[in-house]
Amino acid sequence: MKEIRIADRGFRAIMLRSLVQIVRRPVYWTGFFIFPLFMFLFLTTMLEKGLPTRVPAAIVDRDGTSLSREITQNLGGMQMVDLKYTPNSFSEARHLMQKGEIYGYFLIPENFKADLLAGRKPVITFYTNMTYFVPASMLFKTFKATAVYTKAGIVMEVVQSAGVDAESLSSMMMPVNIAARPIGNPQLNYGIYIANSFVPCLLQLMIFLMTAFSLGQELKYGTSRRLMQMADGSIFKALAGKLLPQTVIWWVIVFFMTAWLYRYSHYPMHGSWGWMLLSEFMFVPACQGFALFVVCVLPNLRLSLSVCALIGILSFSIAAFSFPVPSMYPAMGIFSYIVPIRYNFLIYIDQALNGIDVAYSRMWFVAYIIFMLLPFTLLWRLKRDMNNPVYVP
């Protein structure tokens, strides 16, 4: 191997080498900029209105009475439903749903009004395609509300015809008034839930992959020897010069994302914007530290990328965005605490949603520091492998 010139040694030379690699290789542009920013802008703009509205649906009216027409009119006036079709049969409606033209349909049976007035308890049936979970859930909620209101309306008519006054009837039908106050997301904005949990998790996945890829490439092609010579044999100098340019790039991206969410999109921020920004800045080296630890354990490009990808993908489930850790099986719930995104999510809840004092989040910030320090326990092993790289296909 050629001797490294004095001018090509040192921290600055390693940083310049890392920057040149990032500029010259399209895979770095895709991993650092194109894919993260595309997914971020895609999710935030797609859910800009908060919830999907006017979900395509159908109603099968096999009764044809004034009551069924009233139900159709009421259902069509709901914000969540777009009654695009009125098929004449169950088979026709099912065929529309199988083709993906509608996400559900509401079925009013024959002789519905007559059976209802005669007390024969007719059955209203509605079907939703739960393959598409969000729109189908919206339809299910609207269909159920329509069925309940229809039943309540008929009961009120029957009881009033028996001589019960409207005031007494109202207290009988609804003895308890319900006041719902959604805390943290009062607008029921689905974008707030998705953007503030899935976007950082996606960012964690990309940081894992790009960190493991950049170091794994050095080991695979044997260029790690040159890197160590440039660092005068210091593994700390080699890794700092190699990863610092990546860290700065990720910091710029998370700053843009944080500003977009809380300044431009006006997502809930009941605490300090500065603490949230600090959390995102610490989140980046914490993810890099985790990926570096994986590379130390598995100094192989294919294996380290596979492990980082697996953990990054599973983080969407085990980070407990929508399913609480106490409700998980204990053997699974414990895994939620071994990924940095879990602590990012907890800080987001404390600072952005609840707006509590940062002292209550101090342990989550300490967890970031632990992830940063984690690879230092095995740097001696990585130094050995970088000085003597062995290609394993």
N, C-alpha and C positions, 0 to 999 in steps of 0.2 A: 504493500500500500504506500502511496505517495505521502511524503511528510507534509503536514499542514503548515502553511506559512504563518508567521507571527501575525500578519495582517488579517488572516482568516480565522484567528482564534478569538475567544472571548464571548461575553454575553451578547454584545451588539451584533457580532457576526452571526451568531446562532439565530437571533431574532430576525435578521435580514434574510437568512436562509429559509426560515419558516414562512416569512411573508412571500418570498418568491415562490415557494411551493404552493401556497394558497392561491396566488394569482395565476399560476400557470396551469393548475389542474382543474378541469371543469367540475369534478366531483366535489371539490371544496366549495365552489360557488353554489352548487345545488344544495349541499348540506348546510351551509352557513346562511345563505340568503334566500334562494328561490323557494325551496320547499317550506321552511318555517314561515316566511312572510306570506306566501300564497295561502297556506292553511289558516293563518291568523286572520288575514283579510277576508278569506272565504267564510269563516265561521262568524265573524263579527258582522259582516254585511248581510249574510243570509238570514241571520236572526235579528236584524236591525229593528224589526217591529215587535220583537219580544216573543210572540207566540205565533204559530201557524194559524191562519184564519181561512175561512171559506174552503174547508176540506170537501172535495167532491164526494157526494153520496147520492143515494137513491131512496125512493119510498114506493113500496108496493101497496097500493090501496085496493084491496079486494072487497071492501065494504061499499064504497061509493055513496055514503050518506053524508048529511050535513056535518055530522060529528067528525067523520074521517077527513072531510075536506078542511075542517077547522084545525085538526091536528096537523095536516099537511102544511097549512098556512103558517101555523105557529112554528113548526120545525124549520120551514124555509126562512123564517125571520130571524133565526138564531145566528149569532155572529160566526160561530165555528163551522157552520154547515152551508154547503152549496148544493142544493138539490138539483143536480144537473139532469137526472133521469127519473122518469116515472114508469118503470116497466110494468107489464101486466101480469107477470107471473114470478114465482120464486126462482124458477130455472133461469129466466132471463136476467134477473138481478144477480144471481150467483155467477152467471157467465160474465157479466160486466165486471164483477169484483175479481174474478180469476184473470181477466185480461189486464187488470190494473187500472181501469178507467175510473173506478170508484174505490173508496176505502171501507165502505160499509153500506148497509141498507136497512130500512125500517119497514117491518111487515105488519100491516093491519089486516086481521083475518076477515073472512066472510061473516056476515050477520053480527058484526062487532057491536053495533049500537043496540040491536034488538036483544042480544044475549046480555049486554051490560045492564040494560033497563030491566030485564027479567031476572037479574041476579044470578046468572049462570056462569059468572066469572070467566069471561073470554081472556085469551092470552095474547098479549102484544109481544112480538118477537123482533129482536134486532141483532144483526150480525156485523162484526167488525173484523177486518183483516189485521190481526196483531203482528203480522210479519213486519209491518211498518208501525212501530210501537207508538211514536208520538202522535201522528195524525189519527191513528185508530183509537188511542186513549181519549183524545179530544172528542171524537165521534161518540164513543161509548158514554162519556160523561153527559153529552148533550142528549143522546137518545134516552138515557135513563131519566134525566130531568124531565124530558117531554112526557115520558110514560107516567112518571109520578104526578106531574101537574095535571095530566088528563084524568087520572084516577081521582085526584083531589077535587077537580072541577065537577065530576059526575056526582061524587059523594055530597058535595055542597048543594047541588041542585036537588038531589033526592031528599036530603035532610030539610032543606028550606021548604020544599013542597009539603013536608009533614008539619010545618008550622013553627019551626025553630027560627028565631030572629038572627040576622046577620052577625050581630055583635057576639052573641053566645056561640054561634057556629064558629067564628074566628078563633075564639079561645079554645074550643074543642079540637079544631083541626091543627092548631099550632100552640100548644100550651106553654112551650118554652121558645123564646126568641133567641136566635143564634147570631152573635156578632163575631165574624171572622176577621182577624188582623194578622196577615202574614208578616212575620218579623224577618228583617234582613232583605227581603225581596218583595215589597208590598205590591209592586206592579205585576207580579207573577211573570216576570220577564225570563223566558227560557234562555235568552242570550247571556244574561248575567250568570246563570249557573254554568253554562257551557264554556264561555270565554274565560272565566276566572279559575276554572279547574282543568279543563281539557287542554287549553292552550299552554299553560306551564308544564303540564305532563308531556305534551308533544315536544316542547322545548327541551325537557329533560332527556327524552329519548334521543333527540338529535345531538345533544352535548355528549351523551354516552357514546354514540356511534362515531362522531367525528374525533373524539379524543382517542378512543380505542383504535380507530383506523389510522390516524396520523402516527401513533407510536408503533402500531403493528406493522405498518409499511416499513419503518426503519429496521425492525427486526427481521422481517421477511426477506428484504433485499440486501441485508448486510450493511446498510449505510449507517447503522447505529454506531459502528466503530469510528467512522469519521466524525459523527456527532460528539462522541465522547472525547476524541482528540481535540476537537474545537473547544470543548469545555474543560480542557486540561485534566481530564479524568474525573471531574466533579459531576456526579449525577444530579445534584441540586441545580447547578448552573445549566446543565443540559436540558433538564425538564422545564426550568423557568424560562429559558430562552425559546424553547419549543412551544410551550403552551401559553405564554403571556400574550402573543398576538391574537391567539384564538379567544382568550379571555376578554380582551378589549373588544373584539368583534361581537361577542355574545353580550357584553355590557351595553353596547350601542343598540343592539336589537331589543334587549329587555327594557331599556329606557324608552325606546319608541313604543313598544307594546304597552308599557305602563301608562305613558302619557296618552296614548290613544284610548285606553279603556277608561281612565279616571278623569281625564281632562276633556277629551274630544267627545267620547260616547257618554260621559256623565254617569258612569256606573256608580253604585253606592259607595261612598267613602265617608264613613262616620268617624274615622280616626285620622291619623296623620299620614298624608301622602308621602312624607319623607321616610317614615318607618317602612312603608310598603316598598318604596324604592330601594332602601337598604336591604330589605329582605330579598328582593330580586337580584341585587348585586352580589349578595352572599350566596344565593342559590346557585349561581353559575360556578364558582370554584368548588362548591360542595359537590355538584354533579361531576365536575372534572376529577375531583378527588376520589369519588366512588369508581369512576371508570378507570382511573389510574391504578386503583387497588386491584381491580379485576385483571388489568394487564400484568401487574406484578405477580398475581397468582397464576395466570395463564398467559405467559409471554409468547403468544401465538396469534396471528392476525385472525384466522378463521374462528378459533375458539373464543377469543375475547370479544369479537364482534357478535358472535352467536349468544353469548351470555348477556352482554349488554342489551342486545335487541330483545331477548326473552324477558329480562327484568323490566326493561322500559315499557314493553307492551303490557305485561301483567300489572304494571303500576296503575293503569287506568281502572283496574278492578280493586287491587289490594290497597290503594291509597284512600279508600273509603270516601269517595266524593258523594255518593248517593246511598251507600249501604253502611251503616255505622259499625265501627270495629267491635263494640261490645256484643253485637248481634251475630258476628262471624263465629265460626268454629275457632276455638282458641289456637289450634295449630295453624290456622290460616291468618287469623287476626294479627299474630305476632309479626308476620312478614310486612305488615303495613309500616312498621317502624324502621325498616332497614333501607328505605328509599328516601332521598331528600325531598321528593314532591309532597310527601305526607306533612312535613313540617312547613313547607311553603303554604299548603292548604290551611293548616291550623293558624298560621300567622295571618293569612287573608281573612279568616273568620274573625279572629280577635280584633284586628286593626281596621279592616275595611267595613265589615258587616256590623260588628258589635261596638267598635270604637272604644274599647276598654284601654286602661293604662298599659303601656308597653311592658311594665314589670311582669304582667301576667303572661307575657309571651317570651320571657327571657330564656326559658329552657329550650324553646324551639330554635332560638338563635344560637344557643350553645350546641345544639345538635348539628347545625351547619358547620361549626368549628370542628366538631368531632369528625365529620365527613372529610373536611379539608386535611386533617391530620392523619386520617386512617392510612393512606399509602406510605407514610413515613415508617411504618412498622415493617415494611417489606422492600424498601428501596435498595437495600443491600443485595437482594436477590435480582432485582431488575438491573442493577449496575453490572452484576456478573453476566447476565444474559445479553446486555447491550455490548459489553466488551467482547463477548464470544457468542455471537448470534448463531443459532442452529435452525436451518430452514426445515419446517415440518409442514408438508403439503396438507 
